[in-house]
Amino acid sequence: MTVHSESDDRELLDGTDLSIGIVSYNAVDALLSCLRSIIDETSEIQFEIFVVDNASSDQCADRADEIDARVVVIRNDRNLGFAKAVNQALVRARGKYFLMLNPDTTVSDRALEKSLAFLNTQSANTAISCRIVNAAGETHYVRRGRAISSIRGEFVRHMRLERIFRNTRFFRATVNDFDTDAVSEIPFTQGSFVMLPTQFMRELGGLDEQFELYAEDYDLCCRIYQSGGRILHYPDATVTHIGAQSSVGIGLIAHEQMIVNRYRFFRKHCGQWRALCFSAIWCMGAIVDMVRHGRDRLLNRHGLDPLTMARSKFTALWFCGLRKARPLPQPSGQDA
């Protein structure tokens, strides 16, 4: 897996501080809000935005093309998935730094300028994330410790045991155990906001394209550390992340892709047997959810909503080899 610039020997364009890669798929309103927030809140640095549209049917590409001359739209005639689309932006990036940003985010209070100024004081193999909040302003869950590859952590989460073990050493070793108001090194950050030197991102090979949707951020973080780099949580810049605006339109397929790609991640970085152990835990969690749903229905309580129930059924059937994940949806008349 190798990602090069359009001219491997060409230096990054002088004067362009930041290249931003945004993948769009049928989330036109969220995308336009994201682009406007970047433009409104970023005036002290030179930036370019690559919107890579995965064959949206809601005029994402056309509307983005009208926003600003600094927005470059790359139109795919097929849904190539998230990782391939980000790599398309990376190939064309001319900025000293590269930002992987979700279309369902909005930046505020000069967030990109603050992040860039901070990152510019760090080593050439450092990536950062910022404070990411939801629509209510609540800070997103930040993982630390052995949260990515901890069998214990996966068991606690998928068996819905957080409330029982939340204040125990058993549980705290797998979750957020640091001050999110301070700069801190973390092993993992979600892919909604990752900023790092463009050259470093290229040396890493960009995103691994086997992860079409989900787990590509897990994989990137692991490879950053394997290369001798590090990831910092920078709390003085804030980005609001609504979440799931592109994946909500594909329903159960998003969950199917998440399960399969997380399995691929664990198989790549932890080995086949550990990957099977993780997937067995997911299956047990799904069965627990279905049992609880049946109990609640018998007691005339509200059980799981239909989509959550369908996710649980798929997870259990997939582990047993009775279901396969469907491919990403494609434009009418095109196969995956």
PyMOL commands that set and color helices and strands:
alter all, ss='L'
color gray80, all
select helices_A, chain A and resi 28-41+60-65+82-92+111-119+151-158+162-165+169-172+198-203+216-226+247-250+252-270+272-298+306-319
alter helices_A, ss='H'
color red, helices_A
select strands_A, chain A and resi 18-24+47-54+71-76+97-101+105-108+126-133+184-185+193-197+230-241
alter strands_A, ss='S'
color yellow, strands_A
deselect
rebuild
show_as cartoon
